[in-house]
Amino acid sequence: MKILVTGGTGYIGSHTTVELIRAGHEVEILDNLFNSKIEVLDKIEKITGVKPKFYKVDLLDYPTTLDVLKNAGFEAVIHFAGMKAVGESVEKPLTYYENNIQGTVNLLKAMREAEVKKLVFSSSATVYGDKGADSARLVETMTTGVGVTNPYGWTKAMIEQIIKDVCVADPKFEATILRYFNPVGADKSGLIGEDPNGIPNNLMPIVTKVYQGKIDKLVIYGDDYETEDGSCERDFIHVTDLAKGHLAALEHSCPGVSIYNLGSGKATSVFEIVAAFEKLAGQELPKEIGARRAGDLAVVCANPALAWEKLGWKTELTIEDAIADTLRYLKNLE
Ligand SMILES: NC(=O)c1ccc[n+]([C@@H]2O[C@H](COP(=O)([O-])OP(=O)(O)OC[C@H]3O[C@@H](n4cnc5c(N)ncnc54)[C@H](O)[C@@H]3O)[C@@H](O)[C@H]2O)c1
């Protein structure tokens, strides 16, 4: 298939591009390089032997987005491009609504004009909001868009609705919405991975910044949750497993909207992650226990049974694989 990957130089997009090329697909990338580097294309070439064609385009620029799609013969679009920092989205809601929602509307309009009928969209477990004790086993049929705690999460919930409406208007349109849990790790080559600018929000990027000495110490937000060891538990998924989920989604694409959780189905605690990282890195990280962070739930975990059954997809890699691959990637950055 000839596939356009928006946000393809970013963290998950670059790993998915690698898996698509490995599977024999032809990939082109559109990205405005707001949160990624052009050098990623050389790394993709080093890993796969193929350098994808690249368009430095902002999805907010509709005429240029349409130029990319028109007459290019794309069969499908995988849409990663978006802003993703939860904390920043609270400070700059309009920037997030404009970039993520208008960017997606422009892409969908260009797809309609260019008659590209297959879409895979990066959504997030945040669309479920706070499901109380049921957050430990989130299922696709649960309500979404209720009690979402930040504008970033709202953009995902709203885009899901927009995509559903597009599918109602065009019965031939095929959309797969993938709700990611917590992506971690790096390609086993150690050439691509996650290297965020600024102060990250998520556990693994914070742990790696502490390890690199770029953040003084790791603050663990609360050790008094009702979990086995008192710290929060999350469903971590190796980015390569996540990337492969997109291939499975494309293979099983069908008219209408399909929605899948992409997670491992296993919750791992913050303490367990930190201990595993310290063991594999061979050093202790400076850390302290802090107060609970507003909005954090005790346990968030996927029920991934639908993806197992319908996509024939399952996670294969472990937390230890993810940490070892991250450490290899960090070593290559030095
Ligand atoms: N990483 C996670 O924890 C996580 C979890 C759930 C969902 N997601 C979603 O998955 C997608 C990819 O996430 P990621 O971690 O790879 O993020 P990322 O920031 O590494 O990649 C996103 C890419 O999109 C590009 N981009 C942003 N706005 C753009 C625009 N207007 N036009 C063109 N390019 C634009 C950025 O430059 C970047 O390269 C995002 O939509 C994100 O919201 C990520």
PDBQT file of the ligand as one rigid body, heavy atoms in Angstrom, charges set to zero:
ROOT
HETATM    1  N1  LIG A 401       3.175   9.389  23.276  1.00  0.00    +0.000 N 
HETATM    2  C1  LIG A 401       2.081   9.132  23.988  1.00  0.00    +0.000 C 
HETATM    3  O1  LIG A 401       2.151   8.891  25.187  1.00  0.00    +0.000 OA
HETATM    4  C2  LIG A 401       0.718   9.132  23.313  1.00  0.00    +0.000 A 
HETATM    5  C3  LIG A 401      -0.364   8.519  23.962  1.00  0.00    +0.000 A 
HETATM    6  C4  LIG A 401      -1.617   8.528  23.352  1.00  0.00    +0.000 A 
HETATM    7  C5  LIG A 401      -1.787   9.141  22.112  1.00  0.00    +0.000 A 
HETATM    8  N2  LIG A 401      -0.718   9.739  21.504  1.00  0.00    +0.000 N 
HETATM    9  C6  LIG A 401      -0.933  10.396  20.210  1.00  0.00    +0.000 C 
HETATM   10  O2  LIG A 401      -0.136   9.782  19.235  1.00  0.00    +0.000 OA
HETATM   11  C7  LIG A 401       0.286  10.742  18.264  1.00  0.00    +0.000 C 
HETATM   12  C8  LIG A 401       1.785  10.683  18.131  1.00  0.00    +0.000 C 
HETATM   13  O3  LIG A 401       2.369  10.925  19.409  1.00  0.00    +0.000 OA
HETATM   14  P1  LIG A 401       3.950  10.997  19.607  1.00  0.00    +0.000 P 
HETATM   15  O4  LIG A 401       4.224  10.589  21.000  1.00  0.00    +0.000 OA
HETATM   16  O5  LIG A 401       4.615  10.323  18.493  1.00  0.00    +0.000 OA
HETATM   17  O6  LIG A 401       4.155  12.574  19.509  1.00  0.00    +0.000 OA
HETATM   18  P2  LIG A 401       5.291  13.419  18.760  1.00  0.00    +0.000 P 
HETATM   19  O7  LIG A 401       5.175  14.817  19.245  1.00  0.00    +0.000 OA
HETATM   20  O8  LIG A 401       6.612  12.747  18.894  1.00  0.00    +0.000 OA
HETATM   21  O9  LIG A 401       4.826  13.321  17.230  1.00  0.00    +0.000 OA
HETATM   22  C9  LIG A 401       3.815  14.151  16.707  1.00  0.00    +0.000 C 
HETATM   23  C10 LIG A 401       4.346  14.755  15.420  1.00  0.00    +0.000 C 
HETATM   24  O10 LIG A 401       3.338  15.597  14.849  1.00  0.00    +0.000 OA
HETATM   25  C11 LIG A 401       3.962  16.759  14.325  1.00  0.00    +0.000 C 
HETATM   26  N3  LIG A 401       2.928  17.811  14.259  1.00  0.00    +0.000 N 
HETATM   27  C12 LIG A 401       2.265  18.391  15.295  1.00  0.00    +0.000 A 
HETATM   28  N4  LIG A 401       1.374  19.288  14.828  1.00  0.00    +0.000 NA
HETATM   29  C13 LIG A 401       1.465  19.263  13.454  1.00  0.00    +0.000 A 
HETATM   30  C14 LIG A 401       0.801  19.950  12.414  1.00  0.00    +0.000 A 
HETATM   31  N5  LIG A 401      -0.117  20.899  12.658  1.00  0.00    +0.000 N 
HETATM   32  N6  LIG A 401       1.154  19.692  11.138  1.00  0.00    +0.000 NA
HETATM   33  C15 LIG A 401       2.105  18.759  10.855  1.00  0.00    +0.000 A 
HETATM   34  N7  LIG A 401       2.771  18.072  11.804  1.00  0.00    +0.000 NA
HETATM   35  C16 LIG A 401       2.442  18.319  13.099  1.00  0.00    +0.000 A 
HETATM   36  C17 LIG A 401       5.106  17.044  15.289  1.00  0.00    +0.000 C 
HETATM   37  O11 LIG A 401       6.135  17.819  14.710  1.00  0.00    +0.000 OA
HETATM   38  C18 LIG A 401       5.573  15.640  15.646  1.00  0.00    +0.000 C 
HETATM   39  O12 LIG A 401       6.620  15.200  14.781  1.00  0.00    +0.000 OA
HETATM   40  C19 LIG A 401      -0.232  12.097  18.751  1.00  0.00    +0.000 C 
HETATM   41  O13 LIG A 401      -1.441  12.378  18.085  1.00  0.00    +0.000 OA
HETATM   42  C20 LIG A 401      -0.483  11.851  20.219  1.00  0.00    +0.000 C 
HETATM   43  O14 LIG A 401      -1.469  12.686  20.731  1.00  0.00    +0.000 OA
HETATM   44  C21 LIG A 401       0.520   9.729  22.067  1.00  0.00    +0.000 A 
ENDROOT
TORSDOF 0
